[in-house]
Amino acid sequence: MRRRKRRRRIKKEEKKEGEEGEEGRGKRKRKRRKRRRRRKRRRKRRRGRRRKRWRRKKNKEKEKEEEEVEEEEEKEEEEEKEKEEEEEEEKEKEKEKEEEEEEEEDEEEVRQEGRGRRRRQGGGVEYKQGGEAV
């Protein structure tokens, strides 16, 4: 308020003297507009920079989360592969055991059959009807 009154008073005095005042109302308006524009520009720039920073930060966070998810998926896949390999190894071991058991059974059967034959043969010399040794 005081400034306005003072400026008006000065302006009136200058009119009376007949000189044009350097700071007329038009000049003040122009300066004010200039200041406002400058402020506006600065605000826009600052706002843009802030947004950029914020976006970068968010993007980094997203990337980190994605990487973590990918790592977890890879770990899970590796665990699944290991489990499958272990299962395959167990199956192979079981097959080998079964084969060995079958072989042992076959061998036992052969042994038993061989014993039976020996008993039947009697271990002596066989004779034909003519009485000659074979």
C-alpha positions as CSV (number, residue, x, y, z in Angstrom):
1,M,0.0,0.0,0.0
2,R,2.7,2.5,1.0
3,R,4.6,1.7,-2.2
4,R,1.6,2.4,-4.4
5,K,0.9,5.7,-2.6
6,R,4.5,6.7,-2.9
7,R,4.7,5.8,-6.6
8,R,1.5,7.7,-7.3
9,R,2.8,10.7,-5.5
10,I,6.0,10.6,-7.4
11,K,4.2,10.2,-10.6
12,K,2.0,13.2,-9.9
13,E,4.9,15.3,-9.0
14,E,6.7,14.3,-12.2
15,K,3.7,15.2,-14.3
16,K,3.5,18.6,-12.7
17,E,7.2,19.1,-13.5
18,G,6.5,17.9,-17.1
19,E,9.1,15.1,-17.1
20,E,8.2,11.6,-18.0
21,G,8.8,9.1,-15.2
22,E,11.3,6.4,-15.9
23,E,9.2,3.8,-14.0
24,G,5.8,4.3,-15.5
25,R,3.0,1.8,-15.0
26,G,3.8,0.1,-18.3
27,K,7.4,-0.5,-17.4
28,R,6.4,-2.0,-14.1
29,K,4.0,-4.3,-15.8
30,R,6.6,-5.4,-18.3
31,K,9.1,-6.2,-15.5
32,R,6.5,-8.0,-13.5
33,R,5.6,-10.1,-16.6
34,K,9.2,-10.8,-17.2
35,R,9.7,-11.9,-13.6
36,R,6.6,-14.1,-13.8
37,R,7.7,-15.7,-17.0
38,R,11.2,-16.4,-15.6
39,R,9.6,-18.0,-12.5
40,K,7.3,-20.1,-14.6
41,R,10.2,-21.3,-16.8
42,R,12.2,-22.2,-13.7
43,R,9.3,-24.0,-12.1
44,K,8.7,-26.0,-15.3
45,R,12.4,-26.9,-15.5
46,R,12.6,-27.9,-11.9
47,R,9.4,-29.9,-12.2
48,G,10.7,-31.7,-15.3
49,R,14.0,-32.5,-13.6
50,R,12.2,-33.8,-10.6
51,R,9.9,-35.9,-12.7
52,K,12.9,-37.3,-14.7
53,R,14.7,-38.2,-11.4
54,W,11.6,-39.8,-10.1
55,R,11.1,-41.8,-13.3
56,R,14.7,-42.9,-13.3
57,K,14.4,-44.0,-9.7
58,K,11.2,-45.9,-10.4
59,N,12.7,-47.6,-13.5
60,K,15.7,-48.7,-11.5
61,E,13.5,-50.2,-8.9
62,K,11.5,-52.0,-11.6
63,E,14.6,-53.3,-13.2
64,K,15.9,-54.6,-9.8
65,E,12.6,-56.3,-9.1
66,E,12.6,-57.9,-12.6
67,E,16.1,-59.1,-12.1
68,E,15.2,-60.6,-8.7
69,V,12.2,-62.4,-10.3
70,E,14.4,-63.7,-13.1
71,E,17.0,-64.9,-10.7
72,E,14.3,-66.7,-8.6
73,E,12.9,-68.3,-11.7
74,E,16.4,-69.5,-12.8
75,K,17.0,-70.9,-9.3
76,E,13.7,-72.8,-9.5
77,E,14.5,-74.1,-12.9
78,E,17.9,-75.3,-11.7
79,E,16.3,-77.0,-8.7
80,E,13.8,-78.7,-10.9
81,K,16.6,-79.9,-13.2
82,E,18.6,-81.2,-10.3
83,K,15.5,-83.1,-8.9
84,E,14.9,-84.6,-12.4
85,E,18.5,-85.7,-12.6
86,E,18.3,-87.3,-9.2
87,E,15.1,-89.1,-10.1
88,E,16.7,-90.4,-13.3
89,E,19.8,-91.6,-11.3
90,E,17.5,-93.3,-8.8
91,K,15.6,-95.0,-11.6
92,E,18.9,-96.1,-13.2
93,K,20.1,-97.5,-9.9
94,E,16.8,-99.4,-9.4
95,K,17.1,-100.8,-12.9
96,E,20.7,-101.9,-12.3
97,K,19.6,-103.6,-9.0
98,E,16.8,-105.4,-10.7
99,E,19.1,-106.6,-13.5
100,E,21.6,-107.8,-10.9
101,E,18.9,-109.6,-9.0
102,E,17.6,-111.2,-12.2
103,E,21.2,-112.3,-13.0
104,E,21.7,-113.8,-9.6
105,E,18.4,-115.6,-9.8
106,D,19.4,-117.0,-13.2
107,E,22.7,-118.1,-11.8
108,E,21.0,-119.8,-8.9
109,E,18.6,-121.6,-11.2
110,V,21.5,-122.7,-13.4
111,R,23.4,-124.0,-10.3
112,Q,20.4,-125.8,-9.0
113,E,19.7,-127.4,-12.4
114,G,23.4,-128.4,-12.6
115,R,23.2,-130.1,-9.2
116,G,20.1,-131.9,-10.3
117,R,21.7,-133.2,-13.4
118,R,24.7,-134.4,-11.6
119,R,22.5,-136.3,-9.2
120,R,20.6,-137.8,-12.0
121,Q,23.8,-138.7,-13.9
122,G,25.1,-140.5,-10.8
123,G,28.7,-139.6,-11.5
124,G,29.7,-143.1,-12.7
125,V,30.6,-144.4,-16.0
126,E,27.8,-145.0,-18.4
127,Y,27.6,-148.3,-20.2
128,K,25.8,-149.2,-23.4
129,Q,24.0,-152.5,-23.9
130,G,27.1,-154.1,-25.3
131,G,29.0,-153.5,-22.0
132,E,31.5,-151.2,-23.4
133,A,32.4,-148.0,-21.7
134,V,31.3,-144.8,-23.4
